[in-house]
Amino acid sequence: MKTITPIAPIAPDPNLSRIIETASRVFFQRGFHRVSMDALAAELGMSKKTLYIHFESKNALLEAVLKNMTLQIHEGLMEILNTPESFHVKFHHFIYFIHGRMAQIHPCFLEDVRLYAAESWRIIEEFRGRMIPVFFGQLLDEGIKAGFLKPDLNRPLFLRLFLVAVQGMMNPAAIMESGMAPRSVVDGIMSIFFEGILTPVGRKNFNSLANHD
C-alpha cells in the first residue's frame, strides 16, 4: 500500500486566505479566463495594485487557488479514511464529500484552466492521478478485508480503469458534450463500477455463458 504523503499547507496569512477564498468562489462559478484582476479586486474591496502585491499575475493566483483546493480535498479524504467507521459508511462519506466539492465547480472553470493555463491544469491532473490510486486504493483494501468486495478483485486493473474513466469523463470537453453536471458524472462512474450494468437476470445469463465457454 502506498503511503499518503501530507501536502504542505499554505501559510496562514489572513489577507492571502481572503484573496484565495474569494478568487476560488469567483473562478469556480464564472470561469478563469472571463474574470479579470480588476473584477477580483472589486469583489475583494481592494485596489488592483494591492492585489498584485500578493500575486504577481492572475495565473499565480490561480495556482494558489488550485493548491488550496487540492489541500482541502486531501485533508477531507484523510479525515474520512482515519475514522473508525465501516467500509460502506466511509464509501458513502467519500461520495458525499466528492459530490460537495464537484458541485462548487462549473465546467467552464475546468475548460478555461485546460485551455489557458496548462501549468495549472497539470496540478489538477497530477493530484487526480495520485488521489484515486492512493485514497481509493486504501478504501478498496478495507472493503476487501471487511468482506464487502471480492477478495480476488484485480486491484491494480480496477484502479487503472477507474482512473482512466475519471480522467476521461472529468475532462471539461467531455462534461460539456455529455450535458451532465460534474456531480452527475461522478454518480454515473461510481454506479457503473460498483453496481454494474447487469440486472440479476442478466448477470445469471452472462455467468452461464461464461461457464459454458
VEXKETOR-188765 format. One record per residue: residue in three letters; x, y, z of N, C-alpha, C in turn. Coordinates in steps of 0.001 Angstrom, whole numbers, plus 500000, padded with zeros to 6 digits. Atoms other than C-alpha are relative to their C-alpha. Example, Ala and Ser with C-alpha at 12.3 -4.5 7.8 and 13.67 -1.06 7.14 Angstrom:
% VEXKETOR-188765
aa | nu | nv | nw | cau | cav | caw | cu | cv | cw
ALA | 500890 | 498810 | 500000 | 512300 | 495500 | 507800 | 500900 | 501200 | 500000 $
SER | 499180 | 498810 | 499940 | 513670 | 498940 | 507140 | 499230 | 501090 | 500730 $
% end
This chain:
% VEXKETOR-188765
aa | nu | nv | nw | cau | cav | caw | cu | cv | cw
MET | 500841 | 498806 | 500000 | 500000 | 500000 | 500000 | 500879 | 501248 | 500000 $
LYS | 499225 | 498772 | 500052 | 501332 | 503433 | 499101 | 499748 | 500854 | 501230 $
THR | 500154 | 499086 | 498875 | 501961 | 505924 | 501858 | 499405 | 501312 | 499516 $
ILE | 500615 | 498720 | 500358 | 499783 | 509033 | 501740 | 500859 | 501121 | 500571 $
THR | 499107 | 498923 | 499577 | 502168 | 511971 | 501850 | 499219 | 501281 | 500218 $
PRO | 500723 | 498750 | 499740 | 500771 | 515103 | 503518 | 500435 | 501105 | 499058 $
ILE | 499703 | 498845 | 500828 | 500556 | 518219 | 501364 | 500286 | 501181 | 500908 $
ALA | 499624 | 498865 | 499156 | 502286 | 521273 | 502816 | 498918 | 501068 | 499943 $
PRO | 501059 | 498983 | 499990 | 499667 | 523851 | 503903 | 500517 | 501354 | 499557 $
ILE | 499654 | 498624 | 500379 | 499617 | 527380 | 502543 | 500114 | 500836 | 501267 $
ALA | 499751 | 499179 | 498816 | 500952 | 529965 | 505015 | 498720 | 500690 | 500459 $
PRO | 501256 | 499429 | 499469 | 498117 | 531190 | 507307 | 500025 | 501518 | 500088 $
ASP | 500046 | 498546 | 500055 | 498098 | 534837 | 506206 | 498540 | 500394 | 499746 $
PRO | 501422 | 499647 | 500152 | 494590 | 536360 | 506701 | 499670 | 500652 | 498665 $
ASN | 500257 | 499332 | 501275 | 494864 | 538587 | 503624 | 500076 | 499021 | 498834 $
LEU | 499862 | 500994 | 501052 | 496108 | 535759 | 501434 | 498808 | 499043 | 500010 $
SER | 501135 | 500926 | 499882 | 493385 | 533468 | 502741 | 498736 | 500607 | 499418 $
ARG | 501208 | 499340 | 500511 | 490676 | 536005 | 501942 | 500046 | 500121 | 498486 $
ILE | 499852 | 499887 | 501456 | 492037 | 536577 | 498436 | 499769 | 498642 | 499334 $
ILE | 500127 | 501336 | 500589 | 492300 | 532848 | 497730 | 498568 | 499485 | 500093 $
GLU | 501378 | 500454 | 499836 | 488827 | 532100 | 499125 | 499059 | 500719 | 499024 $
THR | 500848 | 499226 | 500911 | 487231 | 534912 | 497092 | 500269 | 499602 | 498558 $
ALA | 499640 | 500390 | 501366 | 489142 | 534007 | 493924 | 499462 | 498611 | 499685 $
SER | 500525 | 501352 | 500211 | 488126 | 530363 | 494376 | 498520 | 500055 | 499659 $
ARG | 501446 | 499907 | 500223 | 484445 | 531253 | 494606 | 499686 | 500597 | 498627 $
VAL | 500262 | 499317 | 501272 | 484573 | 533611 | 491610 | 500449 | 499145 | 498815 $
PHE | 499494 | 500841 | 501086 | 486739 | 531362 | 489393 | 499107 | 498784 | 499783 $
PHE | 500792 | 501233 | 500109 | 484700 | 528236 | 490165 | 498634 | 500261 | 499385 $
GLN | 501342 | 499692 | 500488 | 481418 | 529984 | 489334 | 499997 | 500613 | 498604 $
ARG | 500022 | 499235 | 501246 | 482383 | 532215 | 486401 | 501052 | 499569 | 498990 $
GLY | 498897 | 500367 | 500874 | 485482 | 530589 | 484938 | 501230 | 500828 | 500325 $
PHE | 498738 | 499308 | 499745 | 489102 | 531716 | 484957 | 500285 | 501069 | 498948 $
HIS | 499646 | 499098 | 501101 | 489582 | 533336 | 481544 | 499119 | 501247 | 499981 $
ARG | 500974 | 498908 | 500092 | 486487 | 535512 | 481864 | 500110 | 501017 | 501137 $
VAL | 499909 | 499137 | 498813 | 487443 | 537065 | 485213 | 501326 | 500759 | 499986 $
SER | 498784 | 499169 | 499999 | 489907 | 539968 | 485286 | 500453 | 500268 | 501433 $
MET | 499489 | 499620 | 498684 | 492107 | 541063 | 488150 | 499261 | 501231 | 500516 $
ASP | 500814 | 498834 | 499599 | 490096 | 544309 | 488158 | 498716 | 499530 | 500685 $
ALA | 501247 | 500520 | 499443 | 486925 | 542309 | 488795 | 500234 | 499354 | 501363 $
LEU | 499673 | 500627 | 498727 | 488597 | 540325 | 491564 | 500284 | 501045 | 501075 $
ALA | 499685 | 498939 | 499050 | 489933 | 543476 | 493204 | 498716 | 500676 | 500487 $
ALA | 501281 | 499388 | 499628 | 486440 | 544990 | 493147 | 499217 | 499076 | 500932 $
GLU | 500690 | 500981 | 499165 | 484995 | 541791 | 494634 | 500577 | 499992 | 501408 $
LEU | 499302 | 500019 | 498711 | 487582 | 541975 | 497419 | 499928 | 501335 | 500725 $
GLY | 500034 | 498669 | 499401 | 487085 | 545694 | 498011 | 501389 | 500564 | 500215 $
MET | 498632 | 499477 | 499911 | 490766 | 546450 | 497407 | 500452 | 500465 | 498625 $
SER | 499488 | 499535 | 501280 | 492809 | 548124 | 494711 | 500711 | 498863 | 499270 $
LYS | 499296 | 501018 | 500768 | 494290 | 546103 | 491879 | 501485 | 499995 | 500366 $
LYS | 498599 | 499899 | 499598 | 497700 | 547356 | 492989 | 500256 | 499156 | 501245 $
THR | 499848 | 500795 | 498770 | 497194 | 545787 | 496424 | 499927 | 498510 | 499684 $
LEU | 500136 | 501404 | 500400 | 496097 | 542527 | 494802 | 501293 | 499496 | 499369 $
TYR | 498753 | 500399 | 500670 | 499255 | 542475 | 492681 | 501183 | 499921 | 500971 $
ILE | 498947 | 500124 | 498982 | 501367 | 542915 | 495819 | 500060 | 498557 | 500502 $
HIS | 500076 | 501374 | 499500 | 500185 | 539472 | 496926 | 500222 | 498972 | 498893 $
PHE | 499853 | 500938 | 501122 | 500076 | 537810 | 493493 | 500440 | 500773 | 498763 $
GLU | 499418 | 499250 | 501122 | 502204 | 538916 | 490554 | 499186 | 499879 | 498719 $
SER | 500816 | 500190 | 501197 | 499700 | 537611 | 487994 | 498750 | 499202 | 500345 $
LYS | 501219 | 500783 | 499794 | 496277 | 536026 | 487619 | 500320 | 498509 | 499999 $
ASN | 499608 | 501409 | 500029 | 497988 | 532722 | 486793 | 500604 | 499559 | 501328 $
ALA | 499431 | 500325 | 498684 | 499912 | 532863 | 490069 | 498888 | 499830 | 501029 $
LEU | 501142 | 500116 | 499101 | 496625 | 533406 | 491890 | 499246 | 498698 | 499733 $
LEU | 500664 | 501252 | 500353 | 495049 | 530505 | 490000 | 500746 | 498805 | 500590 $
GLU | 499198 | 501096 | 499449 | 497916 | 528243 | 491060 | 499764 | 499868 | 501501 $
ALA | 500262 | 500026 | 498554 | 497337 | 529218 | 494702 | 498602 | 499443 | 500286 $
VAL | 501370 | 500500 | 499850 | 493601 | 528532 | 494306 | 499967 | 498477 | 499857 $
LEU | 500012 | 501444 | 500248 | 494242 | 525049 | 492897 | 500758 | 499232 | 501078 $
LYS | 499259 | 500664 | 498924 | 496843 | 524171 | 495529 | 499169 | 499971 | 501282 $
ASN | 500867 | 499960 | 498829 | 494417 | 525265 | 498231 | 498855 | 498996 | 499858 $
MET | 501089 | 500946 | 500255 | 491645 | 523208 | 496624 | 500471 | 498556 | 500212 $
THR | 499498 | 501368 | 499840 | 493782 | 520052 | 496441 | 500353 | 499710 | 501457 $
LEU | 499695 | 500178 | 498579 | 494914 | 520596 | 500038 | 498725 | 499680 | 500780 $
GLN | 501261 | 500222 | 499302 | 491303 | 520799 | 501240 | 499421 | 498621 | 499690 $
ILE | 500485 | 501331 | 500375 | 490339 | 517671 | 499290 | 500828 | 498932 | 500691 $
HIS | 499088 | 500951 | 499354 | 493395 | 515832 | 500618 | 499654 | 499851 | 501480 $
GLU | 500294 | 500028 | 498569 | 492581 | 516778 | 504216 | 498629 | 499363 | 500264 $
GLY | 501331 | 500562 | 499829 | 488901 | 515889 | 503789 | 499984 | 498483 | 499839 $
LEU | 499957 | 501441 | 500232 | 489642 | 512439 | 502385 | 500800 | 499281 | 501091 $
MET | 499209 | 500583 | 498904 | 492296 | 511782 | 505032 | 499140 | 499864 | 501253 $
GLU | 500859 | 500026 | 498815 | 489776 | 512635 | 507737 | 499008 | 498835 | 499912 $
ILE | 500940 | 501103 | 500186 | 487289 | 510141 | 506267 | 500706 | 498661 | 500184 $
LEU | 499265 | 501261 | 499899 | 489904 | 507395 | 505945 | 500394 | 499671 | 501433 $
ASN | 499502 | 500218 | 498643 | 491076 | 507858 | 509521 | 498895 | 499768 | 501035 $
THR | 501084 | 500284 | 499056 | 487633 | 507382 | 511059 | 499905 | 498485 | 500228 $
PRO | 500116 | 501432 | 499717 | 486880 | 504006 | 512706 | 498752 | 499362 | 499386 $
GLU | 501249 | 500508 | 500561 | 483680 | 503586 | 510665 | 500255 | 498879 | 498992 $
SER | 499878 | 501136 | 500909 | 482994 | 500584 | 508433 | 500162 | 500457 | 498554 $
PHE | 499728 | 499698 | 501406 | 483771 | 500405 | 504711 | 498834 | 500713 | 499323 $
HIS | 501123 | 499422 | 500735 | 480252 | 501153 | 503447 | 499683 | 501414 | 500474 $
VAL | 500217 | 498645 | 499491 | 479943 | 504215 | 505707 | 501059 | 500944 | 499438 $
LYS | 498926 | 499182 | 500550 | 483330 | 505530 | 504614 | 499781 | 500258 | 498512 $
PHE | 500216 | 499857 | 501439 | 482445 | 504888 | 500988 | 498945 | 501068 | 499719 $
HIS | 501044 | 498990 | 500198 | 479250 | 506936 | 501245 | 500506 | 501393 | 500373 $
HIS | 499419 | 498711 | 499643 | 481157 | 509707 | 503012 | 500935 | 500505 | 498901 $
PHE | 499131 | 499641 | 501124 | 483707 | 509653 | 500183 | 499169 | 500618 | 498878 $
ILE | 500827 | 499535 | 501105 | 480964 | 510039 | 497587 | 499362 | 501346 | 500333 $
TYR | 500628 | 498747 | 499583 | 479182 | 512761 | 499554 | 501016 | 501151 | 499956 $
PHE | 498962 | 498968 | 499979 | 482438 | 514667 | 500003 | 500373 | 500425 | 498577 $
ILE | 499635 | 499686 | 501383 | 483393 | 514420 | 496317 | 498869 | 500745 | 499302 $
HIS | 501161 | 499293 | 500552 | 479857 | 515438 | 495329 | 500038 | 501474 | 500392 $
GLY | 499991 | 498635 | 499489 | 480132 | 518513 | 497518 | 501057 | 500857 | 499334 $
ARG | 498914 | 499243 | 500638 | 483452 | 519553 | 496016 | 499689 | 500263 | 498528 $
MET | 500268 | 499842 | 501421 | 482377 | 518952 | 492417 | 498846 | 500959 | 499739 $
ALA | 501160 | 499133 | 500178 | 479094 | 520819 | 492900 | 500392 | 501476 | 500007 $
GLN | 499552 | 498610 | 499910 | 481078 | 524004 | 493583 | 500648 | 500490 | 498702 $
ILE | 499198 | 499646 | 501177 | 482867 | 523910 | 490215 | 499179 | 499907 | 498720 $
HIS | 500694 | 499990 | 501294 | 481249 | 524935 | 486936 | 500958 | 499453 | 498936 $
PRO | 499121 | 500546 | 501045 | 482572 | 523057 | 483866 | 500821 | 501049 | 499260 $
CYS | 499257 | 498960 | 500724 | 483616 | 526378 | 482298 | 501327 | 500326 | 500683 $
PHE | 498739 | 499756 | 499296 | 486274 | 526756 | 485014 | 501046 | 498987 | 499563 $
LEU | 499060 | 501037 | 500412 | 487885 | 523431 | 484151 | 500439 | 500202 | 498555 $
GLU | 499672 | 499770 | 501409 | 487709 | 524240 | 480443 | 500970 | 501170 | 499856 $
ASP | 499110 | 498843 | 500045 | 489347 | 527636 | 480995 | 501418 | 499637 | 500439 $
VAL | 498677 | 500378 | 499490 | 492179 | 526144 | 483038 | 500718 | 499133 | 498978 $
ARG | 499379 | 500891 | 500981 | 492805 | 523436 | 480438 | 500487 | 500764 | 498779 $
LEU | 499667 | 499278 | 501231 | 492842 | 525915 | 477549 | 501010 | 501127 | 500202 $
TYR | 499220 | 498775 | 499833 | 494534 | 528953 | 479060 | 501066 | 499936 | 501092 $
ALA | 499015 | 500089 | 498911 | 496666 | 527707 | 481974 | 500510 | 498559 | 500113 $
ALA | 499536 | 501390 | 500085 | 498443 | 524481 | 481018 | 500763 | 499558 | 501251 $
GLU | 499226 | 500357 | 498810 | 500811 | 524568 | 484000 | 499071 | 499718 | 501184 $
SER | 500943 | 500195 | 498903 | 497913 | 524897 | 486426 | 499130 | 498765 | 499764 $
TRP | 500781 | 501194 | 500305 | 495953 | 522184 | 484628 | 500732 | 498744 | 500447 $
ARG | 499205 | 501155 | 499566 | 498806 | 519810 | 485434 | 499848 | 499743 | 501500 $
ILE | 500238 | 500179 | 498554 | 498161 | 520438 | 489157 | 498765 | 499122 | 500207 $
ILE | 501232 | 500781 | 499899 | 494644 | 519049 | 488680 | 500246 | 498562 | 499569 $
GLU | 499758 | 501332 | 500542 | 495785 | 516100 | 486563 | 500876 | 499165 | 500931 $
GLU | 499075 | 500740 | 499136 | 498642 | 515134 | 488868 | 499336 | 499623 | 501321 $
PHE | 500678 | 500309 | 498737 | 496518 | 515353 | 492012 | 498980 | 498892 | 499798 $
ARG | 501000 | 501024 | 500300 | 493752 | 513298 | 490415 | 500691 | 498649 | 499793 $
GLY | 499258 | 501232 | 500227 | 496351 | 510746 | 489339 | 500513 | 499373 | 501275 $
ARG | 499563 | 500529 | 498703 | 497543 | 510415 | 492949 | 498816 | 499631 | 500869 $
MET | 501112 | 500159 | 499081 | 494194 | 510700 | 494675 | 499305 | 498655 | 499836 $
ILE | 500749 | 501231 | 500228 | 492467 | 507740 | 493032 | 500781 | 498758 | 500416 $
PRO | 499276 | 501210 | 499583 | 495218 | 505094 | 493383 | 500233 | 499919 | 501503 $
VAL | 499658 | 500040 | 498581 | 496075 | 506091 | 496956 | 498754 | 499943 | 500886 $
PHE | 501172 | 499947 | 499123 | 492788 | 507077 | 498599 | 499017 | 498873 | 499708 $
PHE | 500930 | 501067 | 500322 | 490523 | 504703 | 496717 | 500653 | 498632 | 500147 $
GLY | 499298 | 501257 | 499784 | 493195 | 502015 | 496874 | 499906 | 499559 | 501450 $
GLN | 500109 | 500331 | 498574 | 493185 | 502168 | 500659 | 498569 | 499617 | 500359 $
LEU | 501406 | 500313 | 499730 | 489377 | 502170 | 500687 | 499648 | 498609 | 499459 $
LEU | 500232 | 501328 | 500553 | 489322 | 499112 | 498408 | 500566 | 498919 | 500915 $
ASP | 499378 | 500975 | 499102 | 491713 | 497300 | 500737 | 499134 | 499753 | 501230 $
GLU | 500880 | 500144 | 498839 | 489386 | 497983 | 503665 | 498738 | 499228 | 499628 $
GLY | 501198 | 500687 | 500452 | 486402 | 496794 | 501641 | 500228 | 498512 | 499792 $
ILE | 499652 | 501413 | 500200 | 488132 | 493538 | 500700 | 500159 | 499312 | 501354 $
LYS | 499762 | 500573 | 498669 | 489246 | 492930 | 504290 | 498697 | 499794 | 500768 $
ALA | 501271 | 500080 | 499273 | 485720 | 493568 | 505590 | 498998 | 499073 | 499330 $
GLY | 500895 | 500918 | 500692 | 484163 | 491216 | 503033 | 498951 | 500677 | 499136 $
PHE | 500954 | 499286 | 500838 | 482280 | 493910 | 501109 | 500349 | 499882 | 498521 $
LEU | 499540 | 500116 | 501384 | 484363 | 493452 | 497950 | 500628 | 498627 | 499789 $
LYS | 499456 | 501317 | 500327 | 485552 | 490336 | 496159 | 501467 | 499898 | 500407 $
PRO | 498607 | 500149 | 499586 | 488800 | 489007 | 497633 | 500961 | 499822 | 498831 $
ASP | 499136 | 500201 | 501174 | 490085 | 488144 | 494146 | 499944 | 501187 | 499040 $
LEU | 500060 | 498791 | 500830 | 489471 | 491671 | 492844 | 501385 | 500347 | 499474 $
ASN | 498735 | 499567 | 500604 | 492197 | 492678 | 490414 | 500162 | 501484 | 500316 $
ARG | 499907 | 498640 | 499475 | 493060 | 495789 | 492389 | 500700 | 500967 | 499048 $
PRO | 499328 | 499064 | 500911 | 495635 | 497352 | 490004 | 499176 | 500297 | 498748 $
LEU | 500810 | 499800 | 501204 | 493355 | 496815 | 486989 | 498787 | 500870 | 500306 $
PHE | 501164 | 499215 | 499620 | 490300 | 498192 | 488790 | 500376 | 501474 | 500160 $
LEU | 499597 | 498618 | 499759 | 492154 | 501320 | 489932 | 500409 | 500698 | 498710 $
ARG | 499581 | 499411 | 501272 | 493642 | 501859 | 486481 | 498787 | 500366 | 499154 $
LEU | 501219 | 499732 | 500771 | 490257 | 501559 | 484774 | 499205 | 501155 | 500610 $
PHE | 500728 | 498946 | 499309 | 488675 | 503801 | 487389 | 500649 | 501360 | 499736 $
LEU | 499272 | 498759 | 500262 | 491390 | 506437 | 486910 | 499772 | 500471 | 498570 $
VAL | 500217 | 499637 | 501406 | 491015 | 506350 | 483114 | 498590 | 500546 | 499801 $
ALA | 501392 | 499544 | 500120 | 487233 | 506710 | 483455 | 499828 | 501404 | 500556 $
VAL | 500124 | 498683 | 499370 | 487510 | 509680 | 485812 | 500721 | 501060 | 499182 $
GLN | 499233 | 499020 | 500775 | 490226 | 511425 | 483792 | 499334 | 500286 | 498668 $
GLY | 500658 | 499800 | 501284 | 488299 | 510871 | 480574 | 498716 | 500797 | 500125 $
MET | 501298 | 499345 | 499866 | 484879 | 511964 | 481806 | 500079 | 501335 | 500725 $
MET | 499889 | 498724 | 499317 | 486086 | 514773 | 484052 | 500749 | 501022 | 499158 $
ASN | 499458 | 499044 | 500960 | 487689 | 516367 | 481014 | 498901 | 501010 | 499683 $
PRO | 501043 | 498987 | 500224 | 485863 | 519689 | 480501 | 499200 | 499794 | 498727 $
ALA | 500700 | 500198 | 501274 | 485050 | 518911 | 476856 | 499000 | 498860 | 500109 $
ALA | 500892 | 501155 | 499844 | 483541 | 515528 | 477817 | 498792 | 500370 | 500849 $
ILE | 501110 | 499580 | 499136 | 481435 | 517108 | 480576 | 499007 | 500847 | 499211 $
MET | 500876 | 499102 | 500746 | 480098 | 519815 | 478277 | 499275 | 499248 | 498887 $
GLU | 500624 | 500782 | 501060 | 479424 | 517322 | 475475 | 498886 | 499111 | 500548 $
SER | 501003 | 500887 | 499401 | 477524 | 514996 | 477819 | 498777 | 500766 | 500500 $
GLY | 501087 | 499196 | 499450 | 475405 | 517845 | 479142 | 499722 | 499703 | 501458 $
MET | 500170 | 500377 | 498597 | 475871 | 516438 | 482650 | 500819 | 500918 | 500894 $
ALA | 499234 | 499249 | 499012 | 476967 | 518305 | 485746 | 501121 | 499103 | 500515 $
PRO | 498912 | 500820 | 499462 | 480308 | 517169 | 487247 | 499537 | 499018 | 501067 $
ARG | 500495 | 500881 | 498940 | 478410 | 515729 | 490217 | 499310 | 498775 | 499410 $
SER | 500694 | 501116 | 500644 | 476247 | 513582 | 487905 | 500992 | 499054 | 499338 $
VAL | 498965 | 500830 | 500608 | 479365 | 512359 | 486123 | 500602 | 499071 | 501052 $
VAL | 499450 | 500815 | 498910 | 480837 | 511170 | 489435 | 499006 | 498914 | 500394 $
ASP | 501060 | 500966 | 499676 | 477493 | 509484 | 490251 | 500002 | 498834 | 499014 $
GLY | 500062 | 501018 | 501037 | 477475 | 507645 | 486942 | 501182 | 499050 | 500034 $
ILE | 498789 | 500827 | 499952 | 481061 | 506410 | 487197 | 499945 | 499052 | 501194 $
MET | 500079 | 500820 | 498795 | 480559 | 505174 | 490759 | 498958 | 498894 | 499846 $
SER | 501067 | 500975 | 500154 | 477306 | 503423 | 489880 | 500422 | 498849 | 499098 $
ILE | 499580 | 501039 | 500943 | 478779 | 501566 | 486910 | 501082 | 499110 | 500606 $
PHE | 498884 | 500778 | 499465 | 481939 | 500496 | 488715 | 499608 | 499142 | 501191 $
PHE | 500303 | 500722 | 498774 | 480369 | 499426 | 491997 | 498675 | 499230 | 499951 $
GLU | 501268 | 500715 | 500099 | 476872 | 498319 | 490940 | 499888 | 499216 | 498705 $
GLY | 500053 | 500694 | 501278 | 477483 | 497229 | 487351 | 498829 | 500440 | 499152 $
ILE | 501084 | 499644 | 500922 | 475066 | 497368 | 484430 | 499043 | 498832 | 499777 $
LEU | 500853 | 501168 | 500184 | 473588 | 493856 | 484562 | 498934 | 499908 | 501091 $
THR | 501043 | 500320 | 499028 | 470278 | 493077 | 486222 | 500295 | 498603 | 500553 $
PRO | 499784 | 501371 | 499505 | 470114 | 489883 | 488348 | 499795 | 498953 | 498918 $
VAL | 500254 | 500945 | 501094 | 468624 | 488085 | 485310 | 501150 | 500046 | 498993 $
GLY | 498897 | 499853 | 500945 | 471289 | 489496 | 483025 | 501283 | 499391 | 500527 $
ARG | 498780 | 500557 | 499399 | 474046 | 488516 | 485433 | 499971 | 498474 | 499977 $
LYS | 500129 | 501460 | 499998 | 472702 | 484945 | 485678 | 500281 | 499440 | 498608 $
ASN | 499774 | 500453 | 501374 | 472654 | 484566 | 481895 | 501438 | 500220 | 499548 $
PHE | 498609 | 499689 | 500367 | 476037 | 486220 | 481478 | 500943 | 498956 | 500622 $
ASN | 499156 | 500982 | 499314 | 477597 | 483865 | 484050 | 499843 | 498610 | 499393 $
SER | 500200 | 501307 | 500602 | 476023 | 480827 | 482418 | 500733 | 499866 | 498685 $
LEU | 499255 | 499996 | 501261 | 477548 | 481796 | 479071 | 501495 | 499877 | 500257 $
ALA | 498581 | 500044 | 499669 | 480931 | 482359 | 480677 | 500413 | 498608 | 500466 $
ASN | 499700 | 501342 | 499510 | 480785 | 478977 | 482435 | 499947 | 498983 | 498870 $
HIS | 500131 | 500921 | 501139 | 479693 | 477268 | 479201 | 501257 | 500029 | 499138 $
ASP | 498765 | 499880 | 500783 | 482742 | 478634 | 477377 | 501155 | 499322 | 500722 $
% end
